[in-house]
Amino acid sequence: MTSPLISPTSEGRWTPRLWGTLLVLCAAMFLDALDVSMVGVALPSIGADLGLSTSALQWIVSGYILGYGGLLLLGGRTADLLGRRQVFLVALGVFALASLLGGLVDSGPLLIASRFIKGLSAAFTAPAGLSIITTTFPEGPLRNRALSIYTTCAATGFSMGLVLSGLLTEASWRLTMLLPAPIALIALVAGLKLLPRSEPEKDHNGYDVPGAVLGTASMLLLVFTVVQAPEVGWASARTLLSFLAVAALLTVFVLVERRSAGPLIRLGVLRSGNQIRAQLGAMAFFGSYVGFQFLATLYMQSLLGWSALHTALAFLPAGALVAVSSTKVGAIVDRFGTQRLIAGGFALMVLGYALFLRVDLDPVYAAVILPSMLLIGAACALVFPSLNIQATNGVDDHEQGMVSGLLNTSVQVGGAIFLAVVTAVVTAGAPSDPTPQAVLDSYRPGFLVATGIAVAGLLITLTGLRPRRGRKSAEPSVVVARSVPEEAERVTVGD
């Protein structure tokens, strides 16, 4: 339920406390993205200081992904059952402590453990925060505006993280680990005062312990298998057996969820084609971008010889474009609907990736790289908020955490899987004579794969734009998934 103390006024204006609530939630989302982007640039310094091998350094990144992607389903449902405010604040406190630990340790295993704990805590703050927004702001223009601002904080945090990491690492890599701690503590104190109180769900037919165990185990094993596959081999017995085990766990998980009185994921939510398109679109969107950014970073630093800060500044226009457009996207969604914006965003993303294929060993930034960054930034500004709005529209309050966890799982799993695929394609084409031109040529198939993933996202979205029989008017609309097992219904979104 929405606290009457922070509800919008009758004229739709936001109260100061409502703004404060949104800022607390945005701070947590900002920290999640900031933490992901900052650590990458600091890895060489961490390895030199702690004497870590390349495979060990990988786990500083993968440990976070494993905790985040593996626990999201459980985190989302826990927020519904135990109370969104309580779950969010406890997890935010754990995030702050793990950040402090990560900046003080002198051991590689302890640093990896702190990263896993941070990922685990983010798996609870992300769906809890999103569900607080969707249960506080009524569906329609107010929620669309709030979600556009909220999701913009992720892009802003990611962009700022790249720049901050370049600056902080010059002094000490430990500062990149410590920076999130004070921000998280400030958000925690503010959240204790501002976040609306939410009661635990009472009539929930018990706790789905078997589903929670199976869902968490299957997601952990899937992410672990994908992260390790490039190193041990995609066709190795270990990888194939792990994928087989994931398939078996997911099969049993689905059977358990179909029979459970209080399932971790109510499968009826996925009866809506629009909900499925949102989940698949999230996988394609984040997967293509992570793969592109990985290769573009290697290209700029390894081939062009740019510094970490120079590379971060090259990506900055994309994040800046998202940040300045945050207050406008909600109104655009109100007018055109989510499907059109997602399709348009994917089209811009495909064009941006395609233009980047023109790069050579001596590019003119303003003419070759900048246009791609601006197109990709515009795509992110349109797609990410729209996916969040589309996935949560029409879902009852008591299932918002579940759907939020499912959407975030799609984002993280898509990123892990498609990054591994792009990496495998580039590795397979690695030249025996690694001249700069040969290395660049080996990157191009990876860029094409990232482009193809974005094309797949566009095609998936276009299936939702097909005209329906008997539909005479063409007003913008959003198809939403109801929280009861019934057909998706069409809701007109007013201006």
Secondary structure, DSSP 4 states (H G I P E B T S, - for coil): ---TTTSPPTTSPPPHHHHHHHHHHHHHHHHHHHHHHHHHHHHHHHHHHHT--HHHHHHHHHHHHHHHHHHHHHHHHHHHHH-HHHHHHHHHHHHHHHHHHHHH---HHHHHHHHHHHHHHHHHHHHHHHHHHHHHSPTTHHHHHHHHHHHHHHHHHHHHHHHHHHHHHHH-HHHHHHTHHHHHHHHHHHHHHHSPP-PPPS-S-S--HHHHHHHHHHHHHHHHHHHHHHHH-TTSHHHHHHHHHHHHHHHHHHHHHHH-SS-SS-GGGGGSHHHHHHHHHHHHHHHHHHHHHHHHHHIIIIIS---HHHHHHHHHHHHHHHHHTHHHHHHHHHHH-HHHHHHHHHHHHHHHHHHHTT--SS--IIIIIHHHHHHHHHHHHHHHHHHHHHHHTT--GGGHHHHHHHHHHHHHHHHHHHHHHHHHHHHHT--SS--HHHHHHHHHHHHHHHHHHHHHHHHHHHGGGSPPTT------EEEE--SSSS--EEEEPP-
